[in-house]
Amino acid sequence: MRALIRLLRPKHWVKNLFVLAPLAFSGRFNEADSNWRTLGALVVFCLAASATYVMNDIFDVAADRAHPTKRHTRPIAAGQISIPVAWVVFAILLVAVAGMVSLMPKLAPIIGGYLLLQVAYNFYLKRQPIIDLFVIATGFVLRVYAGAFSIEVRVSKWMFVTTLSLAIFLASMKRLQELKNHGDRSRKVLAEYTVGFTQRITEISGTLAVVFYSFYTFTAHPAFIYTIPVVLFVLIRYWFVADKAGAGESPTDLILRDWQLLLAALVLTGIFAFVLLTQSHG
C-alpha cells in the first residue's frame, strides 16, 4: 500500500491548489455551487496528475534506477511495483478522470490538453532545453484555467503571466539544484544547461513573478497589497533553503518541510480570507 501511495505521489497534489486561484480572486468563494465545482476541478486534476506521475515513472524507470535517490524512492525503480501493475493503475486513473470530466464537460479541453502535453513531454519535449521548462509551467497555467472554467470566470492577463513566471521559477530552480547535486547524470536535458545560465533564468522568472503579481494586486485587487511582502519572502526563503540544503529538486518536499514557508503560507491564507470575508460583508 505504501508503494502504491508513493506511486500516486499525493503530497504533490499541493501543486493543484493553483486550481483554487480563480475562485479566491473572483470573490465567488461564498457561493456553494462555485465551491463544489472548484472542488470537482481540483479532484480531476489530482487524478490526472497522478496518472502522469505513474506514466513518468514507467517511462523513466531506467533513469530512475541510475539516480542516487530516485532508485530508492520511486516504487517502480525500486522494484516494489511491477510495470504491468503500474499500467493497470494508470488505466484506472484515466477511467476515473474520464468519469469526472463527463460530469464537468467544460473541463474536457483543459484536462485533455494537459494529458496530451504530458505524453508529448515524456516522449520528446523533456529532452528539449527551455521548452521543457515551459511545458512544466504550462501545466500550472492549465490548473488555473481549470479553476476558471469550472466556475465560468475569465483568467486575467496578470494572473496568467504571474502563474507562468512563478511556474518557470519553480521549474528552473528544480533544474538548478539537479545540476548542482548531480550534474547531467539524472536527466539528459541537463547536459544542455549550465549552472550560471539556469540561475539567471531563475532570477529573471522569480523577479517577474513578484512584479506581475504586484501589478495584478494594484490593478484588480488593491486590498491584497499586503500579501506582496509575504509573496516576496516566500520566494526568497524558498531560494535560500534550496540553495543551502540543495533541496530544490522537489519543490513540494521543500515547502512541506520548512516551517517558515509553511507559516508564510498560513499568513497568506489568513490575509486572503480576512480581505475576502470583510469584502463580502461590506
C-alpha positions as CSV (number, residue, x, y, z in Angstrom):
1,M,0.0,0.0,0.0
2,R,2.8,2.4,0.8
3,A,4.4,1.7,-2.5
4,L,1.1,2.5,-4.3
5,I,0.8,5.8,-2.4
6,R,4.3,6.7,-3.4
7,L,3.4,5.9,-7.0
8,L,0.5,8.3,-6.9
9,R,2.5,11.0,-5.1
10,P,-0.4,12.5,-3.2
11,K,1.9,15.1,-1.5
12,H,2.5,16.6,-4.9
13,W,-1.2,17.3,-5.1
14,V,-0.4,20.6,-3.4
15,K,0.6,21.9,-6.9
16,N,-3.1,21.5,-7.8
17,L,-4.0,24.3,-5.3
18,F,-3.5,26.6,-8.3
19,V,-7.0,25.5,-9.3
20,L,-8.3,27.5,-6.4
21,A,-6.9,30.8,-7.5
22,P,-9.8,31.9,-9.8
23,L,-12.3,31.1,-7.0
24,A,-10.5,33.2,-4.5
25,F,-9.7,36.2,-6.7
26,S,-13.2,36.2,-8.3
27,G,-14.8,36.6,-4.9
28,R,-17.2,33.7,-5.5
29,F,-15.9,31.6,-2.6
30,N,-19.2,32.3,-0.7
31,E,-21.2,30.6,-3.4
32,A,-21.8,26.9,-2.6
33,D,-22.1,25.9,-6.2
34,S,-18.8,27.6,-7.2
35,N,-17.1,25.9,-4.3
36,W,-18.3,22.5,-5.3
37,R,-17.4,22.9,-8.9
38,T,-13.9,24.1,-8.0
39,L,-13.5,21.2,-5.7
40,G,-14.5,18.9,-8.6
41,A,-11.9,20.5,-10.8
42,L,-9.3,20.0,-8.0
43,V,-10.1,16.3,-7.7
44,V,-10.0,15.9,-11.5
45,F,-6.5,17.5,-11.6
46,C,-5.3,15.4,-8.7
47,L,-6.3,12.2,-10.6
48,A,-4.9,13.4,-13.9
49,A,-1.6,14.5,-12.2
50,S,-1.3,11.1,-10.5
51,A,-1.8,9.4,-13.9
52,T,1.0,11.4,-15.4
53,Y,3.3,10.6,-12.4
54,V,2.6,6.9,-13.0
55,M,3.3,7.3,-16.7
56,N,6.5,9.2,-15.9
57,D,7.8,6.5,-13.6
58,I,7.1,3.8,-16.2
59,F,9.0,5.6,-19.0
60,D,11.8,6.9,-16.7
61,V,12.4,3.6,-14.9
62,A,15.9,3.2,-16.4
63,A,17.0,6.8,-15.5
64,D,15.4,6.5,-12.0
65,R,17.4,3.3,-11.3
66,A,20.6,5.2,-12.1
67,H,19.6,8.2,-9.9
68,P,21.1,8.2,-6.4
69,T,17.8,8.9,-4.6
70,K,15.0,8.1,-7.0
71,R,16.2,4.5,-7.3
72,H,15.1,4.1,-3.6
73,T,12.0,6.5,-3.6
74,R,10.3,5.6,-6.9
75,P,8.5,2.3,-6.3
76,I,8.9,1.0,-9.9
77,A,12.6,1.7,-10.0
78,A,12.9,0.2,-6.5
79,G,11.2,-3.0,-7.7
80,Q,8.2,-2.6,-5.3
81,I,5.7,-2.3,-8.1
82,S,5.9,-4.0,-11.5
83,I,5.4,-2.2,-14.7
84,P,2.3,-4.2,-15.7
85,V,0.7,-3.3,-12.3
86,A,1.7,0.4,-12.9
87,W,-0.1,0.3,-16.3
88,V,-3.2,-1.1,-14.6
89,V,-3.1,1.8,-12.0
90,F,-2.6,4.2,-14.9
91,A,-5.7,2.9,-16.7
92,I,-7.8,3.1,-13.6
93,L,-6.8,6.7,-13.0
94,L,-7.7,7.6,-16.6
95,V,-11.1,6.0,-16.3
96,A,-11.7,8.0,-13.1
97,V,-10.6,11.2,-14.9
98,A,-13.0,10.4,-17.8
99,G,-15.8,9.8,-15.3
100,M,-15.3,13.1,-13.5
101,V,-14.9,15.1,-16.8
102,S,-18.2,13.6,-18.0
103,L,-19.8,15.4,-15.1
104,M,-17.9,18.6,-15.8
105,P,-17.6,18.7,-19.6
106,K,-16.3,22.3,-19.6
107,L,-13.0,20.9,-18.2
108,A,-12.6,18.4,-21.1
109,P,-10.3,20.6,-23.3
110,I,-8.2,21.6,-20.3
111,I,-7.7,18.1,-18.9
112,G,-7.3,16.7,-22.4
113,G,-4.7,19.3,-23.3
114,Y,-2.9,18.6,-20.0
115,L,-2.7,14.9,-20.6
116,L,-1.6,15.2,-24.2
117,L,1.1,17.7,-23.2
118,Q,2.4,15.2,-20.6
119,V,2.6,12.5,-23.2
120,A,4.5,14.8,-25.6
121,Y,6.8,15.8,-22.6
122,N,7.6,12.1,-21.9
123,F,8.3,11.1,-25.4
124,Y,10.1,14.2,-26.7
125,L,9.8,17.6,-25.0
126,K,11.6,16.7,-21.8
127,R,14.8,16.5,-23.8
128,Q,14.4,19.9,-25.3
129,P,16.1,22.7,-23.3
130,I,14.0,25.7,-22.4
131,I,10.9,24.0,-23.9
132,D,11.0,21.6,-21.0
133,L,10.7,24.5,-18.6
134,F,7.8,26.0,-20.5
135,V,6.0,22.7,-20.6
136,I,6.2,22.3,-16.9
137,A,5.0,25.9,-16.5
138,T,2.1,25.3,-18.9
139,G,0.9,22.6,-16.6
140,F,0.5,25.1,-13.8
141,V,-1.3,27.6,-16.1
142,L,-3.7,24.9,-17.1
143,R,-4.5,24.3,-13.5
144,V,-5.6,28.0,-13.1
145,Y,-7.7,27.8,-16.3
146,A,-9.3,24.6,-15.0
147,G,-10.4,26.5,-11.9
148,A,-11.7,29.4,-14.0
149,F,-13.6,27.1,-16.5
150,S,-15.2,25.3,-13.7
151,I,-16.9,28.4,-12.4
152,E,-17.1,30.2,-15.7
153,V,-14.9,33.2,-15.0
154,R,-12.1,34.7,-17.1
155,V,-8.5,34.5,-16.2
156,S,-7.0,38.0,-16.2
157,K,-3.8,38.7,-18.1
158,W,-1.9,39.5,-14.9
159,M,-2.9,36.2,-13.3
160,F,-1.8,34.4,-16.5
161,V,1.7,36.0,-16.6
162,T,2.1,35.7,-12.8
163,T,1.4,32.0,-12.9
164,L,3.6,31.4,-15.9
165,S,6.6,33.3,-14.3
166,L,6.1,31.6,-10.9
167,A,6.0,28.2,-12.5
168,I,9.1,28.8,-14.6
169,F,10.9,30.0,-11.4
170,L,10.0,26.6,-9.7
171,A,10.9,24.6,-12.7
172,S,14.3,26.3,-13.3
173,M,15.1,26.1,-9.5
174,K,14.5,22.4,-9.8
175,R,16.9,22.1,-12.8
176,L,19.4,24.3,-11.0
177,Q,19.5,22.1,-7.9
178,E,19.7,18.9,-10.1
179,L,22.7,20.4,-11.9
180,K,24.4,21.4,-8.6
181,N,23.7,18.0,-7.0
182,H,24.2,15.5,-9.8
183,G,25.4,17.3,-12.9
184,D,23.8,16.0,-16.0
185,R,23.5,12.4,-14.7
186,S,19.9,12.5,-13.7
187,R,18.4,14.0,-16.9
188,K,19.7,14.1,-20.5
189,V,18.4,17.6,-21.0
190,L,20.7,18.9,-18.2
191,A,23.7,18.4,-20.5
192,E,22.3,21.5,-22.4
193,Y,22.2,23.7,-19.3
194,T,24.9,25.4,-17.2
195,V,24.6,26.4,-13.6
196,G,25.1,30.1,-14.5
197,F,22.5,30.2,-17.2
198,T,19.9,28.3,-15.2
199,Q,20.5,30.6,-12.3
200,R,19.8,33.6,-14.5
201,I,16.5,32.1,-15.6
202,T,15.6,31.5,-12.0
203,E,16.4,35.1,-11.1
204,I,14.5,36.6,-14.0
205,S,11.4,34.5,-13.6
206,G,11.3,35.0,-9.8
207,T,11.6,38.7,-10.2
208,L,8.9,38.8,-12.9
209,A,6.6,36.7,-10.8
210,V,6.7,39.3,-8.0
211,V,6.4,42.3,-10.4
212,F,3.4,40.8,-12.3
213,Y,1.7,39.8,-9.0
214,S,2.2,43.3,-7.7
215,F,0.7,44.8,-10.8
216,Y,-2.2,42.4,-10.5
217,T,-3.0,43.4,-7.0
218,F,-2.6,47.1,-7.8
219,T,-5.0,47.0,-10.8
220,A,-7.5,44.3,-9.8
221,H,-7.3,43.7,-6.0
222,P,-5.8,46.6,-4.2
223,A,-6.9,45.1,-0.9
224,F,-4.4,42.3,-1.4
225,I,-1.4,44.7,-1.4
226,Y,-0.2,43.4,2.0
227,T,0.3,40.0,0.5
228,I,3.1,41.3,-1.7
229,P,5.8,41.3,1.1
230,V,4.8,37.8,2.1
231,V,5.0,36.5,-1.5
232,L,8.5,38.2,-1.8
233,F,9.5,36.5,1.4
234,V,8.3,33.1,0.2
235,L,10.3,33.3,-3.0
236,I,13.5,34.5,-1.2
237,R,13.1,31.9,1.6
238,Y,12.5,29.2,-0.9
239,W,15.7,30.0,-2.8
240,F,17.6,30.3,0.4
241,V,16.6,26.9,1.7
242,A,17.0,25.2,-1.7
243,D,20.5,26.7,-2.2
244,K,21.7,26.0,1.4
245,A,20.3,22.5,1.6
246,G,20.4,21.5,-2.0
247,A,16.7,20.6,-1.6
248,G,15.2,22.3,-4.6
249,E,14.8,19.2,-6.7
250,S,11.4,18.7,-5.1
251,P,9.6,22.0,-4.6
252,T,6.8,20.1,-2.8
253,D,9.1,18.4,-0.3
254,L,10.9,21.7,0.4
255,I,7.7,23.6,1.1
256,L,6.3,20.9,3.3
257,R,9.5,20.6,5.4
258,D,10.3,24.2,6.1
259,W,8.3,25.8,9.0
260,Q,8.9,29.3,7.8
261,L,7.5,28.6,4.4
262,L,4.5,26.9,5.9
263,L,4.0,29.8,8.3
264,A,4.2,32.2,5.4
265,A,1.6,30.2,3.5
266,L,-0.7,30.4,6.6
267,V,-0.2,34.1,6.8
268,L,-1.1,34.5,3.1
269,T,-4.2,32.4,3.6
270,G,-5.2,34.5,6.6
271,I,-4.8,37.7,4.7
272,F,-6.8,36.4,1.7
273,A,-9.5,35.1,4.0
274,F,-9.7,38.3,6.0
275,V,-10.0,40.5,2.9
276,L,-12.5,38.3,1.1
277,L,-14.7,37.9,4.2
278,T,-14.7,41.6,5.0
279,Q,-15.4,42.5,1.4
280,S,-18.3,40.0,1.2
281,H,-19.9,41.6,4.3
282,G,-19.1,45.1,3.3
